[in-house]
Amino acid sequence: HGALLTKLTKEYGVPGQYIVAFWGLETNFGSYKGSMPVLDSLATLACDPRRSDYFTGELLQALKLKQQYNFADNKMVG
């Protein structure tokens, strides 16, 4: 993921190794994947006027993935 981390470092000024470290801590290094229903969470966040555009797009992408891969709702958690 070097190219992505380099891009993020340039865009946000945060070194890639810090991004990976924070990501690791937030997920207990991949062992915690979450338990909140993603579609419900994205729909709620899409209603927040401060970030509506971003999360509406994310909700639409999640719905497309659900449709394309036939994901069960209980498998779409985060």
C-alpha positions in Angstrom: 0.0 0.0 0.0 3.0 2.2 -0.4 1.6 4.3 -3.2 -1.6 5.0 -1.3 0.3 5.9 1.9 2.6 8.3 -0.1 -0.4 10.0 -1.6 -2.1 10.4 1.8 1.1 11.7 3.3 1.4 14.4 0.5 -2.3 15.2 0.8 -2.7 15.4 4.6 0.9 15.8 5.8 0.7 12.8 8.1 3.4 10.2 7.6 2.2 6.9 6.2 3.6 4.9 9.2 1.4 7.0 11.5 -1.7 6.3 9.5 -1.0 2.6 9.6 -0.3 2.7 13.3 -3.5 4.5 14.1 -5.5 2.2 11.9 -3.9 -0.8 13.7 -4.8 0.6 17.1 -8.3 1.4 16.1 -9.0 -2.1 14.9 -6.8 -3.9 17.4 -4.5 -4.8 14.5 -7.4 -6.3 12.5 -9.1 -8.3 15.2 -11.9 -5.9 15.7 -14.0 -5.3 12.7 -16.9 -3.5 14.4 -20.5 -4.5 15.1 -22.6 -1.5 14.0 -24.8 -1.9 10.9 -23.0 0.0 8.1 -26.0 1.0 6.1 -27.8 2.4 9.2 -24.7 4.3 10.2 -24.1 5.8 6.8 -27.7 6.8 6.4 -27.6 8.6 9.8 -24.3 10.3 8.9 -25.7 11.3 5.4 -28.4 13.3 7.3 -25.7 15.4 9.1 -25.6 18.7 7.0 -21.9 19.2 7.8 -20.9 16.0 6.0 -24.0 15.0 4.0 -22.3 15.0 0.6 -19.5 12.7 1.6 -21.6 10.2 3.5 -24.4 10.2 0.9 -21.8 9.1 -1.6 -20.5 6.5 0.8 -24.0 5.2 1.4 -24.7 4.9 -2.3 -21.4 3.0 -2.8 -22.3 0.6 0.1 -25.7 0.0 -1.5 -24.0 -0.7 -4.8 -21.6 -3.2 -3.2 -24.5 -4.9 -1.4 -26.4 -5.2 -4.6 -23.4 -6.3 -6.7 -22.1 -8.9 -4.2 -25.5 -9.8 -2.6 -24.1 -9.0 0.9 -26.4 -9.9 3.8 -27.2 -6.9 6.1 -25.7 -8.7 9.1 -22.4 -9.0 7.2 -22.1 -5.3 6.6 -20.9 -4.2 10.0 -18.2 -1.8 10.9 
